[in-house]
């Protein structure tokens, strides 16, 4: 009996050891994105590095100038030594200042890669049909160049810039997110990740524990709104204006005042939220059009407005700030500011858990880098999938959706008289 028990123990230990060694590779293979196709719509501009994106953008400016189009470029330095810049391209209207189309990309750094592609779509499929006499174009590209270069959502200070656009920091309550303190230890583990198998088991065990203790709503509420008390946590909104925020705020103020344009239409390009193969027009809480009205006006079905079931409010959002700035300035300029959000993982309950998991893992690995090479590869693969999938079908759909939605918005919102 003792001999059988000893053999059983040896077998169990052997199975555990083999699983511990083999399972991480299985997880990595299972998570791995498909190999990038050789050719698909705009395949030549789906870049993977910040330097490639910036080089292409500067070449685009030269191309516009070579066509005889008046084009101004201003490169705002964030970190000269690391060659990090926000590049702003301005094409003024030629005769009268009625419309200004404003495009922002890379507010969440890693999302700037899909944003860069959409700028190409804009120049090739949207810009040629604009009335250049009364419509100008302003592009603020790579708002978070650090996040782009290092493939992070956050900037050089771990700040989520789309939670940093606060209208008045002195009056702002930094404890606005009441749920985050309850789940901080779960959302921001202060330790290195080890073996992938045990990490996976530990994560889901911790999640169940948190749901039982605080409820599922506490976790989702803690994540989505932004938080201002935990500098090493996820979705940290900062303690004041970041360099990038200060610059963009100044540019927004110029568009509503000194520029003298009568009408501003702003599109902020993001990825990561929503159904995988659909881009969503996500309106600001300050936009008065409801979901049905927005769909009808733009001729585009994937819309989230203040009355949508899937709508959620954020603090310090770029588009929200634009509306509040207009009100604060007392500007008479007409304004429509919205977000184009490309879904990646999906929008089911399970997809939401996976998205949260990938977000937590990347932040944990940033602060406490794992020494496990396989775990590190898993984290990087997952994080890219969360914002910039390699799948050809996804990439081609982003191009089609952006073109359709942008045409719908601009046809409806630009002054044609």
Protein Blocks (a to p, Z undefined) as FASTA:
>chain_A
ZZmmmmmmmmmmmmmmmmmmmmmmmmmmmmpccdddfbdghklmmcfbfklmmmmmmmmm
mmmmmnopacddddddfblmnopacdddddddfkbcfbccdddehklmmlmmmmmmmmmm
mmmmmmmmpcfkloccdddehkllmlmmnopabdfkopafklmmcfblmlpcfklpmmlm
mmmmmmmccbddddfklmmmmmmmmmmmmmmmnojklmmmmmmnopakbmkbghiebjbd
cfklmmmmmmmmmmmmmnopabdcdddddehiacfkbccddddfklmbdfklmmmmnopa
bdcdfkbmkbccdehiaklmmmmmmmmnopabdcddddddddfkbpcfklmmmmmmmmmm
mmmmmmmccfbfklmmmmmmmmmmmmocfbfklmmmmmmmmmmmmmmmmmmmpcfZZ
